[in-house]
Amino acid sequence: MNRHIGLGILLALSLTACNQRQTGSISDEVRSFYQFPEEGREYIPVQDRGFSKYYARSLYGSRKVALTFDDGPHPTRTAKLLDILADYDVKATFFVLAEKINARTLPIVQRILEEGHHLASHDWDHDNNNVESENKHFAELLRSVQAIEQVERELGVEQRELYYRYPYGAYGRNKDYHHLNVMKDVSDKIYGENCINFVFWDIDTSDWLSKMTAQNIADNIVANIDGGVAYRHKRVRGKFVKDEYRIDSPIGGGVVLMHDIHRRSVEATQIFLEYAANSDVEIVPLSDVQEYSFTGHECRVKTDG
């Protein structure tokens, strides 16, 4: 990597974004029914929440899955995962914690972009947004998106799609404000339009659970496509344990949640991709999924932002 590019990115990432809210009108020229916050709608704290209305139902029954990975970049495991994805010629979306982008991980981020994957925001850190103040959430979301845009700009990679996933999937439960209203404000400040597409998941692999094996994780994806034995996390006496169960009515496709910081998750990806290659299962990029389409959105960073 060009040393000057690397230094420029790291210098930009070290700057703290302004944490003061700046209001502005949200463009309502384009109204999307995809997973952008609705324009012209004021979301109500605590009341407007939930996952099910945001599932990627267009993938159900299609035998198509979109692979997504949270909590990276990891300096060695993400690199190994990228090798595996390249071997099978599939693309994924990496929801990175922007605070983890540093001199050691920057080459990994460069690979993510240059190899055609989506670089997405998992926020600045992994704090639960439901317990953050409105100003803090605004500042950290802004900072994470600006960090990603800065990396893309310095590397000369243009990526219109900006996806975001809440840490823990936590949103909407703070009584003082609603996170989707903040998301619109951040997007307006950076792009001048509604450009942050929020992503949950349909297939939870529970790969973060220490007792899960690579085979268990791969089995979870397969069972959600074709049925069979699967594994989930279950709380027993205050601790999470692995619980085996059976899926007899699989959804047949969806967005898969995994974490590229775990070795078992990287190994599971290879197991699943081998299964997919021999079972007529298609891996699609998130941008090809109807719910995550950016059709009608220009999404260019404002020069005066």
C-alpha positions in Angstrom: 0.0 0.0 0.0 1.2 3.5 -0.8 2.6 4.8 2.5 1.2 8.3 2.0 -2.3 7.0 1.4 -2.1 5.0 4.6 -0.9 7.9 6.7 -3.6 10.1 5.2 -6.4 7.7 6.2 -5.0 7.1 9.7 -4.7 10.8 10.3 -8.3 11.4 9.2 -9.5 8.5 11.4 -7.8 10.0 14.4 -9.8 13.2 14.2 -12.9 13.4 16.4 -16.1 14.2 14.5 -18.2 17.1 15.8 -20.7 15.8 18.2 -23.2 18.6 17.9 -26.5 17.9 16.0 -26.9 19.9 12.9 -30.4 20.0 11.5 -31.4 20.2 7.9 -34.2 19.2 5.6 -34.2 15.6 4.4 -34.8 15.3 0.6 -38.1 13.8 -0.2 -37.7 13.7 -3.9 -37.1 9.9 -3.8 -39.2 7.8 -1.5 -38.0 4.2 -1.1 -39.8 1.3 0.3 -36.6 -0.5 0.9 -34.7 -0.5 4.2 -33.9 3.1 4.5 -35.6 5.1 7.3 -38.8 6.5 5.8 -38.6 10.1 4.7 -41.1 12.4 6.2 -41.7 10.1 9.1 -40.9 10.9 12.7 -40.1 7.6 14.5 -41.5 7.3 18.0 -39.1 6.2 20.7 -39.8 2.7 22.2 -42.9 2.3 20.1 -41.2 1.9 16.7 -38.9 -1.1 17.0 -38.7 -4.7 16.1 -36.9 -6.9 13.5 -39.6 -8.9 11.6 -40.8 -6.1 9.4 -37.2 -5.7 8.1 -36.5 -9.3 7.1 -35.2 -9.9 3.5 -38.3 -11.8 2.5 -37.4 -11.4 -1.2 -34.8 -14.1 -0.6 -37.2 -16.6 1.1 -37.5 -19.8 -1.0 -35.0 -18.5 -3.5 -32.0 -20.7 -2.3 -30.1 -17.5 -2.3 -28.2 -16.1 0.7 -26.2 -12.9 1.4 -23.2 -13.4 3.6 -22.5 -10.6 6.2 -19.7 -10.5 8.8 -19.6 -8.3 11.9 -17.0 -6.9 14.3 -13.9 -6.8 12.1 -11.6 -6.1 10.7 -9.4 -8.8 12.3 -5.8 -8.6 11.1 -5.4 -12.4 10.4 -8.9 -14.0 10.4 -10.5 -11.5 8.0 -7.6 -12.0 5.7 -8.1 -15.7 5.7 -11.8 -15.3 5.1 -11.1 -13.1 2.1 -8.9 -15.8 0.7 -11.7 -18.3 1.1 -14.3 -16.0 -0.5 -11.9 -15.5 -3.4 -11.5 -19.2 -3.9 -15.2 -19.6 -4.3 -15.6 -16.3 -6.2 -18.4 -14.9 -3.9 -18.9 -11.5 -2.4 -19.8 -10.6 1.1 -20.6 -7.5 3.2 -18.2 -6.6 6.1 -19.8 -4.5 8.9 -16.6 -3.1 10.5 -16.2 -1.3 13.8 -14.5 1.9 12.5 -12.3 2.2 15.7 -10.6 -1.0 14.6 -9.3 0.6 11.3 -5.6 1.2 12.1 -2.1 0.7 10.6 -2.3 -3.1 11.0 -5.8 -3.6 9.6 -5.8 -1.0 6.9 -4.4 -3.4 4.3 -7.3 -5.8 5.1 -9.8 -3.0 4.6 -8.1 -2.2 1.3 -8.5 -5.9 0.2 -12.2 -5.8 1.2 -12.8 -2.9 -1.2 -10.5 -3.9 -4.0 -11.8 -7.5 -4.1 -15.3 -6.3 -4.7 -16.9 -6.7 -1.2 -19.1 -4.1 0.5 -17.4 -2.2 3.3 -20.2 -1.3 5.8 -20.5 0.3 9.2 -21.1 -1.5 12.4 -20.8 1.8 14.2 -17.6 3.3 15.7 -17.5 0.9 18.6 -19.7 -2.0 19.8 -21.6 -0.1 22.5 -25.3 -0.7 22.9 -27.0 2.3 21.2 -30.0 2.0 23.4 -28.1 3.3 26.4 -26.2 6.0 24.5 -27.3 9.6 24.5 -28.7 11.1 21.3 -25.6 13.3 20.8 -23.2 10.4 21.4 -25.1 8.1 19.0 -25.2 10.9 16.3 -21.4 11.6 16.8 -20.3 8.0 16.6 -22.5 7.0 13.7 -21.3 10.1 11.8 -17.7 9.3 12.6 -18.0 5.7 11.5 -19.6 6.6 8.1 -17.1 9.4 7.5 -14.2 7.0 8.3 -15.5 4.5 5.7 -16.0 7.3 3.1 -12.5 8.6 3.9 -10.9 5.2 3.3 -12.8 4.8 0.0 -11.7 8.2 -1.1 -8.1 7.7 -0.2 -8.0 4.3 -1.9 -9.8 5.6 -5.0 -12.6 3.1 -4.7 -16.2 4.4 -5.3 -18.9 2.4 -3.5 -22.4 4.0 -3.6 -24.0 1.6 -1.1 -23.6 2.5 2.6 -25.0 -0.2 4.8 -25.2 0.0 8.6 -25.9 -2.6 11.3 -26.7 -1.8 14.9 -24.4 -3.5 17.4 -26.4 -6.3 19.0 -29.2 -5.2 16.6 -30.1 -2.8 19.4 -32.2 0.2 18.4 -35.5 1.9 19.2 -35.6 1.4 23.0 -34.2 4.6 24.2 -37.0 6.7 25.6 -35.4 10.0 24.7 -35.0 9.7 20.9 -35.2 7.2 18.1 -32.2 5.9 16.3 -33.8 6.0 12.8 -34.4 9.7 13.1 -30.7 10.2 14.0 -29.8 8.0 11.0 -31.6 10.3 8.7 -29.9 13.4 10.2 -26.5 11.8 9.8 -27.2 10.8 6.2 -28.5 14.3 5.4 -25.3 15.9 6.8 -23.0 13.6 4.8 -25.0 13.0 1.6 -27.9 15.5 1.5 -30.3 12.6 1.0 -31.4 9.3 2.5 -28.4 7.0 1.9 -27.8 4.9 5.0 -29.5 1.5 4.5 -29.9 -0.5 7.8 -29.5 -4.2 7.8 -30.6 -6.9 10.2 -30.5 -10.6 9.4 -32.7 -13.6 8.7 -30.3 -16.4 9.6 -28.5 -16.1 12.9 -25.6 -18.6 13.1 -24.9 -18.0 16.8 -21.3 -18.2 15.8 -20.3 -16.0 18.7 -21.1 -18.7 21.2 -17.9 -20.4 22.3 -19.3 -23.9 22.3 -20.3 -23.6 18.6 -18.1 -25.6 16.2 -17.4 -24.7 12.6 -19.7 -27.5 11.5 -22.5 -26.3 13.9 -22.3 -22.9 12.3 -22.4 -24.2 8.8 -25.2 -26.5 9.7 -27.2 -23.5 10.9 -27.1 -21.9 7.5 -27.9 -25.2 5.7 -30.8 -25.9 8.0 -32.4 -22.5 7.2 -32.1 -23.3 3.5 -32.9 -27.0 3.3 -34.1 -28.0 6.8 -32.3 -30.2 9.3 -30.5 -30.0 12.6 -29.5 -26.5 13.8 -28.1 -24.9 16.9 -29.1 -21.7 18.8 -28.1 -19.9 21.9 -30.3 -20.3 24.9 -30.1 -18.7 28.3 -29.9 -21.2 31.2 -29.4 -20.0 34.8 -28.0 -16.7 33.6 -25.6 -18.2 31.0 -25.9 -18.8 27.3 -25.6 -22.4 26.2 -25.9 -24.3 22.9 -29.3 -25.7 22.2 -29.8 -28.3 19.4 -33.2 -28.2 17.6 -34.6 -29.1 14.2 -35.9 -26.8 11.4 -38.6 -28.6 9.4 -40.0 -25.6 7.6 -36.9 -23.6 6.4 -37.2 -20.1 5.0 -35.1 -21.2 2.0 -32.7 -18.2 1.9 -31.9 -14.9 3.6 -29.2 -12.6 5.0 -26.7 -14.6 7.1 -25.1 -13.1 10.3 -21.6 -14.2 11.1 -18.5 -12.7 12.7 -15.1 -12.6 11.0 -13.3 -12.3 14.4 -13.7 -16.0 15.2 -11.6 -18.8 13.7 -14.6 -21.2 13.8 -16.6 -18.7 11.7 -14.0 -18.5 9.0 -13.8 -22.3 8.9 -17.6 -22.5 8.8 -17.7 -20.3 5.8 -15.5 -22.7 3.8 -17.7 -25.6 4.9 -20.9 -23.8 3.9 -19.5 -22.6 0.6 -18.5 -26.1 -0.4 -22.0 -27.2 0.4 -23.4 -24.3 -1.6 -21.3 -25.1 -4.6 -22.7 -28.6 -4.7 -26.3 -27.9 -3.8 -27.5 -25.2 -6.2 -27.3 -22.5 -3.5 -26.4 -19.1 -4.7 -24.4 -16.5 -2.8 -25.5 -13.0 -3.7 -24.1 -9.5 -2.7 -26.3 -7.5 -0.5 -26.8 -4.9 -3.2 -28.6 -7.5 -5.3 -31.2 -8.1 -2.7 -34.5 -6.2 -3.3 -34.7 -4.8 0.3 -31.2 -3.4 0.1 -31.3 -1.8 -3.4 -30.1 1.7 -3.8 -32.2 2.3 -6.9 -33.1 6.0 -7.1 -30.4 7.1 -4.7 -27.3 9.0 -5.9 -25.5 9.0 -2.6 -22.5 11.2 -3.1 -20.7 12.9 -0.3 -21.5 16.6 -0.1 -18.5 18.7 -0.9 -19.5 21.3 1.7 -20.2 18.6 4.4 
